[in-house]
Amino acid sequence: MAADTSRSGLTIFRRFTQLNTRLTARVHDARAVSITVGWYVFHLTVVYISVRVVTPWIAGRIYTWALPFVSSANESDLGFLLSHIFAFSFIPALCAGLVDARFDCETAMFVWIIPSVILTYQCLILPAGIMQSHVAVAYHEYFAGGFAVPRYRNYGEMFALVGRNPDILRGIQQLRFTAPFYAAVAYSLSGVLRRFAIRKQVRMR
């Protein structure tokens, strides 16, 4: 009788231990997923802040301080930004990624996914004429340059130009969807570079 009671107690203890191990593993997995999602949201936020704040700020400073000494082109600051949207979105995001990837390069490598999906969706739903190539229309809308945006003296003139200048509307679309894609690719590239650097350090030890 005592032996049966001891075996039953041992069985219950083993089952309790197994259950506790499973629960601990699930909690650990949930915590790991939460940390990964948190890092991803952080990296994605940095990308969009870079595009929305840093990109126009750098373009404005270069247009105001440096451009008058090297060029006399009669283009507006908005036209200058749109004409160099790749450089002004790619380079700041790459620099930010090189800093942030020091803390989490694994998640940073996949930041490009969401902006890419959004841009692809925008390209797919873009209307095209019957005799027009959808690929050509989408490329012109979201990737082509050649912006003709004249100078304006105030915001009133700028908003007046928006209604009658298709290049401004096309540029706004690129700022909303293409620039985050460029920035996200640069940011992810920094994560890849950081990972290769870590592997190289490990091999040298």
PyMOL CGO cylinders between C-alpha atoms (Angstrom):
from pymol import cmd
from pymol.cgo import CYLINDER

trace = [
    CYLINDER, 0.00, 0.00, 0.00, 2.79, 2.37, 0.93, 0.3, 1, 1, 1, 1, 1, 1,
    CYLINDER, 2.79, 2.37, 0.93, 4.65, 1.42, -2.26, 0.3, 1, 1, 1, 1, 1, 1,
    CYLINDER, 4.65, 1.42, -2.26, 1.61, 2.19, -4.43, 0.3, 1, 1, 1, 1, 1, 1,
    CYLINDER, 1.61, 2.19, -4.43, 1.19, 5.53, -2.71, 0.3, 1, 1, 1, 1, 1, 1,
    CYLINDER, 1.19, 5.53, -2.71, 4.86, 6.34, -3.27, 0.3, 1, 1, 1, 1, 1, 1,
    CYLINDER, 4.86, 6.34, -3.27, 4.62, 5.42, -6.97, 0.3, 1, 1, 1, 1, 1, 1,
    CYLINDER, 4.62, 5.42, -6.97, 1.50, 7.53, -7.41, 0.3, 1, 1, 1, 1, 1, 1,
    CYLINDER, 1.50, 7.53, -7.41, 3.19, 10.47, -5.74, 0.3, 1, 1, 1, 1, 1, 1,
    CYLINDER, 3.19, 10.47, -5.74, 6.26, 10.04, -7.93, 0.3, 1, 1, 1, 1, 1, 1,
    CYLINDER, 6.26, 10.04, -7.93, 4.10, 9.89, -11.08, 0.3, 1, 1, 1, 1, 1, 1,
    CYLINDER, 4.10, 9.89, -11.08, 2.26, 13.05, -10.10, 0.3, 1, 1, 1, 1, 1, 1,
    CYLINDER, 2.26, 13.05, -10.10, 5.54, 14.78, -9.38, 0.3, 1, 1, 1, 1, 1, 1,
    CYLINDER, 5.54, 14.78, -9.38, 6.95, 13.77, -12.79, 0.3, 1, 1, 1, 1, 1, 1,
    CYLINDER, 6.95, 13.77, -12.79, 3.84, 15.00, -14.58, 0.3, 1, 1, 1, 1, 1, 1,
    CYLINDER, 3.84, 15.00, -14.58, 3.95, 18.25, -12.67, 0.3, 1, 1, 1, 1, 1, 1,
    CYLINDER, 3.95, 18.25, -12.67, 7.62, 18.68, -13.58, 0.3, 1, 1, 1, 1, 1, 1,
    CYLINDER, 7.62, 18.68, -13.58, 6.91, 18.01, -17.27, 0.3, 1, 1, 1, 1, 1, 1,
    CYLINDER, 6.91, 18.01, -17.27, 4.01, 20.46, -17.23, 0.3, 1, 1, 1, 1, 1, 1,
    CYLINDER, 4.01, 20.46, -17.23, 6.13, 23.09, -15.53, 0.3, 1, 1, 1, 1, 1, 1,
    CYLINDER, 6.13, 23.09, -15.53, 8.89, 22.57, -18.13, 0.3, 1, 1, 1, 1, 1, 1,
    CYLINDER, 8.89, 22.57, -18.13, 6.42, 22.99, -21.00, 0.3, 1, 1, 1, 1, 1, 1,
    CYLINDER, 6.42, 22.99, -21.00, 4.92, 26.13, -19.50, 0.3, 1, 1, 1, 1, 1, 1,
    CYLINDER, 4.92, 26.13, -19.50, 8.38, 27.58, -18.91, 0.3, 1, 1, 1, 1, 1, 1,
    CYLINDER, 8.38, 27.58, -18.91, 9.33, 26.86, -22.53, 0.3, 1, 1, 1, 1, 1, 1,
    CYLINDER, 9.33, 26.86, -22.53, 6.14, 28.49, -23.80, 0.3, 1, 1, 1, 1, 1, 1,
    CYLINDER, 6.14, 28.49, -23.80, 6.70, 31.55, -21.64, 0.3, 1, 1, 1, 1, 1, 1,
    CYLINDER, 6.70, 31.55, -21.64, 10.28, 31.76, -22.88, 0.3, 1, 1, 1, 1, 1, 1,
    CYLINDER, 10.28, 31.76, -22.88, 9.13, 31.43, -26.52, 0.3, 1, 1, 1, 1, 1, 1,
    CYLINDER, 9.13, 31.43, -26.52, 6.44, 34.08, -26.03, 0.3, 1, 1, 1, 1, 1, 1,
    CYLINDER, 6.44, 34.08, -26.03, 8.97, 36.41, -24.43, 0.3, 1, 1, 1, 1, 1, 1,
    CYLINDER, 8.97, 36.41, -24.43, 11.41, 35.84, -27.29, 0.3, 1, 1, 1, 1, 1, 1,
    CYLINDER, 11.41, 35.84, -27.29, 8.69, 36.58, -29.86, 0.3, 1, 1, 1, 1, 1, 1,
    CYLINDER, 8.69, 36.58, -29.86, 7.69, 39.73, -27.98, 0.3, 1, 1, 1, 1, 1, 1,
    CYLINDER, 7.69, 39.73, -27.98, 11.30, 40.94, -27.91, 0.3, 1, 1, 1, 1, 1, 1,
    CYLINDER, 11.30, 40.94, -27.91, 11.71, 40.25, -31.63, 0.3, 1, 1, 1, 1, 1, 1,
    CYLINDER, 11.71, 40.25, -31.63, 8.49, 42.07, -32.50, 0.3, 1, 1, 1, 1, 1, 1,
    CYLINDER, 8.49, 42.07, -32.50, 9.53, 44.97, -30.28, 0.3, 1, 1, 1, 1, 1, 1,
    CYLINDER, 9.53, 44.97, -30.28, 12.89, 45.27, -32.02, 0.3, 1, 1, 1, 1, 1, 1,
    CYLINDER, 12.89, 45.27, -32.02, 11.24, 45.07, -35.43, 0.3, 1, 1, 1, 1, 1, 1,
    CYLINDER, 11.24, 45.07, -35.43, 8.80, 47.86, -34.57, 0.3, 1, 1, 1, 1, 1, 1,
    CYLINDER, 8.80, 47.86, -34.57, 11.71, 49.94, -33.27, 0.3, 1, 1, 1, 1, 1, 1,
    CYLINDER, 11.71, 49.94, -33.27, 13.77, 49.47, -36.44, 0.3, 1, 1, 1, 1, 1, 1,
    CYLINDER, 13.77, 49.47, -36.44, 10.77, 50.18, -38.67, 0.3, 1, 1, 1, 1, 1, 1,
    CYLINDER, 10.77, 50.18, -38.67, 10.01, 53.34, -36.71, 0.3, 1, 1, 1, 1, 1, 1,
    CYLINDER, 10.01, 53.34, -36.71, 13.58, 54.54, -37.15, 0.3, 1, 1, 1, 1, 1, 1,
    CYLINDER, 13.58, 54.54, -37.15, 13.28, 53.98, -40.91, 0.3, 1, 1, 1, 1, 1, 1,
    CYLINDER, 13.28, 53.98, -40.91, 10.11, 56.05, -41.22, 0.3, 1, 1, 1, 1, 1, 1,
    CYLINDER, 10.11, 56.05, -41.22, 11.42, 58.80, -38.94, 0.3, 1, 1, 1, 1, 1, 1,
    CYLINDER, 11.42, 58.80, -38.94, 14.52, 58.96, -41.10, 0.3, 1, 1, 1, 1, 1, 1,
    CYLINDER, 14.52, 58.96, -41.10, 12.38, 59.40, -44.23, 0.3, 1, 1, 1, 1, 1, 1,
    CYLINDER, 12.38, 59.40, -44.23, 9.85, 61.81, -42.77, 0.3, 1, 1, 1, 1, 1, 1,
    CYLINDER, 9.85, 61.81, -42.77, 12.27, 64.01, -40.79, 0.3, 1, 1, 1, 1, 1, 1,
    CYLINDER, 12.27, 64.01, -40.79, 15.93, 63.46, -41.64, 0.3, 1, 1, 1, 1, 1, 1,
    CYLINDER, 15.93, 63.46, -41.64, 15.59, 63.17, -45.43, 0.3, 1, 1, 1, 1, 1, 1,
    CYLINDER, 15.59, 63.17, -45.43, 13.85, 66.54, -46.03, 0.3, 1, 1, 1, 1, 1, 1,
    CYLINDER, 13.85, 66.54, -46.03, 16.01, 68.23, -43.39, 0.3, 1, 1, 1, 1, 1, 1,
    CYLINDER, 16.01, 68.23, -43.39, 19.29, 67.18, -45.01, 0.3, 1, 1, 1, 1, 1, 1,
    CYLINDER, 19.29, 67.18, -45.01, 18.00, 68.05, -48.49, 0.3, 1, 1, 1, 1, 1, 1,
    CYLINDER, 18.00, 68.05, -48.49, 16.92, 71.48, -47.25, 0.3, 1, 1, 1, 1, 1, 1,
    CYLINDER, 16.92, 71.48, -47.25, 20.26, 72.20, -45.62, 0.3, 1, 1, 1, 1, 1, 1,
    CYLINDER, 20.26, 72.20, -45.62, 22.23, 71.20, -48.72, 0.3, 1, 1, 1, 1, 1, 1,
    CYLINDER, 22.23, 71.20, -48.72, 19.89, 73.20, -50.96, 0.3, 1, 1, 1, 1, 1, 1,
    CYLINDER, 19.89, 73.20, -50.96, 20.24, 76.29, -48.75, 0.3, 1, 1, 1, 1, 1, 1,
    CYLINDER, 20.24, 76.29, -48.75, 23.91, 76.16, -47.82, 0.3, 1, 1, 1, 1, 1, 1,
    CYLINDER, 23.91, 76.16, -47.82, 25.83, 74.29, -50.52, 0.3, 1, 1, 1, 1, 1, 1,
    CYLINDER, 25.83, 74.29, -50.52, 23.84, 74.38, -53.75, 0.3, 1, 1, 1, 1, 1, 1,
    CYLINDER, 23.84, 74.38, -53.75, 24.08, 78.16, -54.36, 0.3, 1, 1, 1, 1, 1, 1,
    CYLINDER, 24.08, 78.16, -54.36, 27.89, 77.86, -54.52, 0.3, 1, 1, 1, 1, 1, 1,
    CYLINDER, 27.89, 77.86, -54.52, 27.99, 74.98, -57.01, 0.3, 1, 1, 1, 1, 1, 1,
    CYLINDER, 27.99, 74.98, -57.01, 24.92, 75.52, -59.17, 0.3, 1, 1, 1, 1, 1, 1,
    CYLINDER, 24.92, 75.52, -59.17, 22.63, 78.25, -60.40, 0.3, 1, 1, 1, 1, 1, 1,
    CYLINDER, 22.63, 78.25, -60.40, 19.81, 75.92, -61.47, 0.3, 1, 1, 1, 1, 1, 1,
    CYLINDER, 19.81, 75.92, -61.47, 16.38, 77.44, -61.19, 0.3, 1, 1, 1, 1, 1, 1,
    CYLINDER, 16.38, 77.44, -61.19, 14.76, 74.59, -59.30, 0.3, 1, 1, 1, 1, 1, 1,
    CYLINDER, 14.76, 74.59, -59.30, 12.91, 74.69, -56.01, 0.3, 1, 1, 1, 1, 1, 1,
    CYLINDER, 12.91, 74.69, -56.01, 13.94, 73.00, -52.80, 0.3, 1, 1, 1, 1, 1, 1,
    CYLINDER, 13.94, 73.00, -52.80, 11.15, 70.46, -53.29, 0.3, 1, 1, 1, 1, 1, 1,
    CYLINDER, 11.15, 70.46, -53.29, 12.35, 69.73, -56.81, 0.3, 1, 1, 1, 1, 1, 1,
    CYLINDER, 12.35, 69.73, -56.81, 15.89, 69.29, -55.49, 0.3, 1, 1, 1, 1, 1, 1,
    CYLINDER, 15.89, 69.29, -55.49, 14.68, 66.82, -52.87, 0.3, 1, 1, 1, 1, 1, 1,
    CYLINDER, 14.68, 66.82, -52.87, 12.61, 64.81, -55.33, 0.3, 1, 1, 1, 1, 1, 1,
    CYLINDER, 12.61, 64.81, -55.33, 15.42, 64.70, -57.90, 0.3, 1, 1, 1, 1, 1, 1,
    CYLINDER, 15.42, 64.70, -57.90, 17.79, 63.17, -55.33, 0.3, 1, 1, 1, 1, 1, 1,
    CYLINDER, 17.79, 63.17, -55.33, 15.30, 61.18, -53.29, 0.3, 1, 1, 1, 1, 1, 1,
    CYLINDER, 15.30, 61.18, -53.29, 17.34, 57.97, -53.47, 0.3, 1, 1, 1, 1, 1, 1,
    CYLINDER, 17.34, 57.97, -53.47, 20.49, 59.49, -51.97, 0.3, 1, 1, 1, 1, 1, 1,
    CYLINDER, 20.49, 59.49, -51.97, 18.66, 61.52, -49.32, 0.3, 1, 1, 1, 1, 1, 1,
    CYLINDER, 18.66, 61.52, -49.32, 16.66, 58.51, -48.13, 0.3, 1, 1, 1, 1, 1, 1,
    CYLINDER, 16.66, 58.51, -48.13, 19.26, 55.76, -48.55, 0.3, 1, 1, 1, 1, 1, 1,
    CYLINDER, 19.26, 55.76, -48.55, 22.34, 57.29, -46.94, 0.3, 1, 1, 1, 1, 1, 1,
    CYLINDER, 22.34, 57.29, -46.94, 20.79, 58.55, -43.65, 0.3, 1, 1, 1, 1, 1, 1,
    CYLINDER, 20.79, 58.55, -43.65, 19.00, 55.23, -43.13, 0.3, 1, 1, 1, 1, 1, 1,
    CYLINDER, 19.00, 55.23, -43.13, 22.22, 53.32, -43.78, 0.3, 1, 1, 1, 1, 1, 1,
    CYLINDER, 22.22, 53.32, -43.78, 24.05, 55.42, -41.17, 0.3, 1, 1, 1, 1, 1, 1,
    CYLINDER, 24.05, 55.42, -41.17, 21.24, 54.97, -38.64, 0.3, 1, 1, 1, 1, 1, 1,
    CYLINDER, 21.24, 54.97, -38.64, 21.18, 51.25, -39.31, 0.3, 1, 1, 1, 1, 1, 1,
    CYLINDER, 21.18, 51.25, -39.31, 24.90, 50.88, -38.75, 0.3, 1, 1, 1, 1, 1, 1,
    CYLINDER, 24.90, 50.88, -38.75, 24.39, 52.35, -35.28, 0.3, 1, 1, 1, 1, 1, 1,
    CYLINDER, 24.39, 52.35, -35.28, 21.21, 50.47, -34.35, 0.3, 1, 1, 1, 1, 1, 1,
    CYLINDER, 21.21, 50.47, -34.35, 22.38, 47.14, -35.80, 0.3, 1, 1, 1, 1, 1, 1,
    CYLINDER, 22.38, 47.14, -35.80, 25.04, 47.00, -33.10, 0.3, 1, 1, 1, 1, 1, 1,
    CYLINDER, 25.04, 47.00, -33.10, 22.26, 46.09, -30.66, 0.3, 1, 1, 1, 1, 1, 1,
    CYLINDER, 22.26, 46.09, -30.66, 20.14, 43.83, -32.89, 0.3, 1, 1, 1, 1, 1, 1,
    CYLINDER, 20.14, 43.83, -32.89, 21.34, 43.03, -36.39, 0.3, 1, 1, 1, 1, 1, 1,
    CYLINDER, 21.34, 43.03, -36.39, 19.22, 39.89, -36.86, 0.3, 1, 1, 1, 1, 1, 1,
    CYLINDER, 19.22, 39.89, -36.86, 15.88, 41.72, -36.84, 0.3, 1, 1, 1, 1, 1, 1,
    CYLINDER, 15.88, 41.72, -36.84, 17.25, 44.74, -38.70, 0.3, 1, 1, 1, 1, 1, 1,
    CYLINDER, 17.25, 44.74, -38.70, 17.98, 42.58, -41.72, 0.3, 1, 1, 1, 1, 1, 1,
    CYLINDER, 17.98, 42.58, -41.72, 14.26, 42.08, -42.36, 0.3, 1, 1, 1, 1, 1, 1,
    CYLINDER, 14.26, 42.08, -42.36, 13.03, 45.66, -42.03, 0.3, 1, 1, 1, 1, 1, 1,
    CYLINDER, 13.03, 45.66, -42.03, 12.75, 45.93, -45.83, 0.3, 1, 1, 1, 1, 1, 1,
    CYLINDER, 12.75, 45.93, -45.83, 9.79, 43.51, -45.94, 0.3, 1, 1, 1, 1, 1, 1,
    CYLINDER, 9.79, 43.51, -45.94, 6.90, 45.79, -44.90, 0.3, 1, 1, 1, 1, 1, 1,
    CYLINDER, 6.90, 45.79, -44.90, 7.89, 48.85, -47.01, 0.3, 1, 1, 1, 1, 1, 1,
    CYLINDER, 7.89, 48.85, -47.01, 8.44, 46.50, -49.97, 0.3, 1, 1, 1, 1, 1, 1,
    CYLINDER, 8.44, 46.50, -49.97, 5.01, 44.94, -49.57, 0.3, 1, 1, 1, 1, 1, 1,
    CYLINDER, 5.01, 44.94, -49.57, 3.38, 48.37, -49.34, 0.3, 1, 1, 1, 1, 1, 1,
    CYLINDER, 3.38, 48.37, -49.34, 5.20, 49.67, -52.41, 0.3, 1, 1, 1, 1, 1, 1,
    CYLINDER, 5.20, 49.67, -52.41, 4.39, 46.52, -54.38, 0.3, 1, 1, 1, 1, 1, 1,
    CYLINDER, 4.39, 46.52, -54.38, 0.71, 46.86, -53.48, 0.3, 1, 1, 1, 1, 1, 1,
    CYLINDER, 0.71, 46.86, -53.48, 0.71, 50.49, -54.61, 0.3, 1, 1, 1, 1, 1, 1,
    CYLINDER, 0.71, 50.49, -54.61, 2.28, 49.48, -57.94, 0.3, 1, 1, 1, 1, 1, 1,
    CYLINDER, 2.28, 49.48, -57.94, -0.30, 46.75, -58.47, 0.3, 1, 1, 1, 1, 1, 1,
    CYLINDER, -0.30, 46.75, -58.47, -3.34, 48.95, -57.82, 0.3, 1, 1, 1, 1, 1, 1,
    CYLINDER, -3.34, 48.95, -57.82, -2.04, 51.86, -59.90, 0.3, 1, 1, 1, 1, 1, 1,
    CYLINDER, -2.04, 51.86, -59.90, -4.45, 52.38, -62.82, 0.3, 1, 1, 1, 1, 1, 1,
    CYLINDER, -4.45, 52.38, -62.82, -3.09, 52.29, -66.35, 0.3, 1, 1, 1, 1, 1, 1,
    CYLINDER, -3.09, 52.29, -66.35, -4.61, 53.06, -69.72, 0.3, 1, 1, 1, 1, 1, 1,
    CYLINDER, -4.61, 53.06, -69.72, -5.71, 50.38, -72.15, 0.3, 1, 1, 1, 1, 1, 1,
    CYLINDER, -5.71, 50.38, -72.15, -2.77, 51.05, -74.48, 0.3, 1, 1, 1, 1, 1, 1,
    CYLINDER, -2.77, 51.05, -74.48, -0.26, 51.58, -71.66, 0.3, 1, 1, 1, 1, 1, 1,
    CYLINDER, -0.26, 51.58, -71.66, 2.10, 49.10, -70.07, 0.3, 1, 1, 1, 1, 1, 1,
    CYLINDER, 2.10, 49.10, -70.07, 1.28, 48.75, -66.39, 0.3, 1, 1, 1, 1, 1, 1,
    CYLINDER, 1.28, 48.75, -66.39, 4.95, 48.14, -65.57, 0.3, 1, 1, 1, 1, 1, 1,
    CYLINDER, 4.95, 48.14, -65.57, 6.02, 51.30, -67.39, 0.3, 1, 1, 1, 1, 1, 1,
    CYLINDER, 6.02, 51.30, -67.39, 3.32, 53.38, -65.70, 0.3, 1, 1, 1, 1, 1, 1,
    CYLINDER, 3.32, 53.38, -65.70, 4.23, 52.03, -62.25, 0.3, 1, 1, 1, 1, 1, 1,
    CYLINDER, 4.23, 52.03, -62.25, 7.94, 52.61, -62.87, 0.3, 1, 1, 1, 1, 1, 1,
    CYLINDER, 7.94, 52.61, -62.87, 7.33, 56.20, -63.95, 0.3, 1, 1, 1, 1, 1, 1,
    CYLINDER, 7.33, 56.20, -63.95, 5.08, 56.88, -60.98, 0.3, 1, 1, 1, 1, 1, 1,
    CYLINDER, 5.08, 56.88, -60.98, 7.25, 55.40, -58.24, 0.3, 1, 1, 1, 1, 1, 1,
    CYLINDER, 7.25, 55.40, -58.24, 10.84, 55.28, -59.52, 0.3, 1, 1, 1, 1, 1, 1,
    CYLINDER, 10.84, 55.28, -59.52, 11.43, 57.69, -62.40, 0.3, 1, 1, 1, 1, 1, 1,
    CYLINDER, 11.43, 57.69, -62.40, 13.03, 61.09, -61.90, 0.3, 1, 1, 1, 1, 1, 1,
    CYLINDER, 13.03, 61.09, -61.90, 12.85, 64.12, -64.13, 0.3, 1, 1, 1, 1, 1, 1,
    CYLINDER, 12.85, 64.12, -64.13, 10.85, 66.33, -61.78, 0.3, 1, 1, 1, 1, 1, 1,
    CYLINDER, 10.85, 66.33, -61.78, 10.06, 69.81, -63.06, 0.3, 1, 1, 1, 1, 1, 1,
    CYLINDER, 10.06, 69.81, -63.06, 9.13, 71.80, -59.97, 0.3, 1, 1, 1, 1, 1, 1,
    CYLINDER, 9.13, 71.80, -59.97, 9.64, 75.57, -60.35, 0.3, 1, 1, 1, 1, 1, 1,
    CYLINDER, 9.64, 75.57, -60.35, 10.60, 77.88, -57.51, 0.3, 1, 1, 1, 1, 1, 1,
    CYLINDER, 10.60, 77.88, -57.51, 7.84, 79.21, -55.27, 0.3, 1, 1, 1, 1, 1, 1,
    CYLINDER, 7.84, 79.21, -55.27, 7.93, 82.11, -52.84, 0.3, 1, 1, 1, 1, 1, 1,
    CYLINDER, 7.93, 82.11, -52.84, 5.51, 80.83, -50.22, 0.3, 1, 1, 1, 1, 1, 1,
    CYLINDER, 5.51, 80.83, -50.22, 3.38, 77.84, -49.31, 0.3, 1, 1, 1, 1, 1, 1,
    CYLINDER, 3.38, 77.84, -49.31, 0.38, 79.34, -51.06, 0.3, 1, 1, 1, 1, 1, 1,
    CYLINDER, 0.38, 79.34, -51.06, 2.20, 79.22, -54.39, 0.3, 1, 1, 1, 1, 1, 1,
    CYLINDER, 2.20, 79.22, -54.39, 3.41, 75.72, -53.63, 0.3, 1, 1, 1, 1, 1, 1,
    CYLINDER, 3.41, 75.72, -53.63, -0.11, 74.40, -52.96, 0.3, 1, 1, 1, 1, 1, 1,
    CYLINDER, -0.11, 74.40, -52.96, -1.30, 76.15, -56.12, 0.3, 1, 1, 1, 1, 1, 1,
    CYLINDER, -1.30, 76.15, -56.12, 1.38, 74.28, -58.07, 0.3, 1, 1, 1, 1, 1, 1,
    CYLINDER, 1.38, 74.28, -58.07, 0.23, 70.94, -56.65, 0.3, 1, 1, 1, 1, 1, 1,
    CYLINDER, 0.23, 70.94, -56.65, -3.10, 71.17, -58.46, 0.3, 1, 1, 1, 1, 1, 1,
    CYLINDER, -3.10, 71.17, -58.46, -1.62, 71.78, -61.91, 0.3, 1, 1, 1, 1, 1, 1,
    CYLINDER, -1.62, 71.78, -61.91, 1.80, 70.11, -61.77, 0.3, 1, 1, 1, 1, 1, 1,
    CYLINDER, 1.80, 70.11, -61.77, 1.66, 66.28, -62.03, 0.3, 1, 1, 1, 1, 1, 1,
    CYLINDER, 1.66, 66.28, -62.03, 5.34, 66.02, -61.10, 0.3, 1, 1, 1, 1, 1, 1,
    CYLINDER, 5.34, 66.02, -61.10, 4.59, 67.26, -57.58, 0.3, 1, 1, 1, 1, 1, 1,
    CYLINDER, 4.59, 67.26, -57.58, 1.88, 64.65, -57.08, 0.3, 1, 1, 1, 1, 1, 1,
    CYLINDER, 1.88, 64.65, -57.08, 4.22, 61.97, -58.42, 0.3, 1, 1, 1, 1, 1, 1,
    CYLINDER, 4.22, 61.97, -58.42, 6.95, 63.20, -56.11, 0.3, 1, 1, 1, 1, 1, 1,
    CYLINDER, 6.95, 63.20, -56.11, 4.64, 63.05, -53.11, 0.3, 1, 1, 1, 1, 1, 1,
    CYLINDER, 4.64, 63.05, -53.11, 3.87, 59.44, -53.96, 0.3, 1, 1, 1, 1, 1, 1,
    CYLINDER, 3.87, 59.44, -53.96, 7.56, 58.65, -54.08, 0.3, 1, 1, 1, 1, 1, 1,
    CYLINDER, 7.56, 58.65, -54.08, 8.09, 60.36, -50.72, 0.3, 1, 1, 1, 1, 1, 1,
    CYLINDER, 8.09, 60.36, -50.72, 5.26, 58.31, -49.20, 0.3, 1, 1, 1, 1, 1, 1,
    CYLINDER, 5.26, 58.31, -49.20, 6.08, 54.89, -50.63, 0.3, 1, 1, 1, 1, 1, 1,
    CYLINDER, 6.08, 54.89, -50.63, 9.39, 54.76, -52.55, 0.3, 1, 1, 1, 1, 1, 1,
    CYLINDER, 9.39, 54.76, -52.55, 11.58, 56.64, -50.09, 0.3, 1, 1, 1, 1, 1, 1,
    CYLINDER, 11.58, 56.64, -50.09, 10.66, 54.28, -47.18, 0.3, 1, 1, 1, 1, 1, 1,
    CYLINDER, 10.66, 54.28, -47.18, 11.53, 51.37, -49.45, 0.3, 1, 1, 1, 1, 1, 1,
    CYLINDER, 11.53, 51.37, -49.45, 14.96, 52.84, -50.24, 0.3, 1, 1, 1, 1, 1, 1,
    CYLINDER, 14.96, 52.84, -50.24, 15.55, 53.59, -46.57, 0.3, 1, 1, 1, 1, 1, 1,
    CYLINDER, 15.55, 53.59, -46.57, 14.44, 50.14, -45.44, 0.3, 1, 1, 1, 1, 1, 1,
    CYLINDER, 14.44, 50.14, -45.44, 16.76, 48.44, -47.93, 0.3, 1, 1, 1, 1, 1, 1,
    CYLINDER, 16.76, 48.44, -47.93, 19.66, 50.56, -46.67, 0.3, 1, 1, 1, 1, 1, 1,
    CYLINDER, 19.66, 50.56, -46.67, 18.76, 49.83, -43.06, 0.3, 1, 1, 1, 1, 1, 1,
    CYLINDER, 18.76, 49.83, -43.06, 18.56, 46.09, -43.73, 0.3, 1, 1, 1, 1, 1, 1,
    CYLINDER, 18.56, 46.09, -43.73, 21.88, 46.23, -45.57, 0.3, 1, 1, 1, 1, 1, 1,
    CYLINDER, 21.88, 46.23, -45.57, 23.46, 47.69, -42.44, 0.3, 1, 1, 1, 1, 1, 1,
    CYLINDER, 23.46, 47.69, -42.44, 22.17, 44.69, -40.49, 0.3, 1, 1, 1, 1, 1, 1,
    CYLINDER, 22.17, 44.69, -40.49, 23.73, 42.32, -43.01, 0.3, 1, 1, 1, 1, 1, 1,
    CYLINDER, 23.73, 42.32, -43.01, 27.05, 44.18, -42.85, 0.3, 1, 1, 1, 1, 1, 1,
    CYLINDER, 27.05, 44.18, -42.85, 26.97, 44.07, -39.07, 0.3, 1, 1, 1, 1, 1, 1,
    CYLINDER, 26.97, 44.07, -39.07, 26.31, 40.34, -39.10, 0.3, 1, 1, 1, 1, 1, 1,
    CYLINDER, 26.31, 40.34, -39.10, 29.23, 39.69, -41.45, 0.3, 1, 1, 1, 1, 1, 1,
    CYLINDER, 29.23, 39.69, -41.45, 31.43, 41.82, -39.20, 0.3, 1, 1, 1, 1, 1, 1,
    CYLINDER, 31.43, 41.82, -39.20, 30.44, 39.74, -36.16, 0.3, 1, 1, 1, 1, 1, 1,
    CYLINDER, 30.44, 39.74, -36.16, 31.14, 36.48, -38.01, 0.3, 1, 1, 1, 1, 1, 1,
    CYLINDER, 31.14, 36.48, -38.01, 34.54, 37.81, -39.09, 0.3, 1, 1, 1, 1, 1, 1,
    CYLINDER, 34.54, 37.81, -39.09, 35.41, 38.71, -35.50, 0.3, 1, 1, 1, 1, 1, 1,
    CYLINDER, 35.41, 38.71, -35.50, 34.38, 35.24, -34.31, 0.3, 1, 1, 1, 1, 1, 1,
    CYLINDER, 34.38, 35.24, -34.31, 36.54, 33.55, -36.95, 0.3, 1, 1, 1, 1, 1, 1,
    CYLINDER, 36.54, 33.55, -36.95, 39.57, 35.64, -36.03, 0.3, 1, 1, 1, 1, 1, 1,
    CYLINDER, 39.57, 35.64, -36.03, 39.42, 34.56, -32.40, 0.3, 1, 1, 1, 1, 1, 1,
]
cmd.load_cgo(trace, "trace")
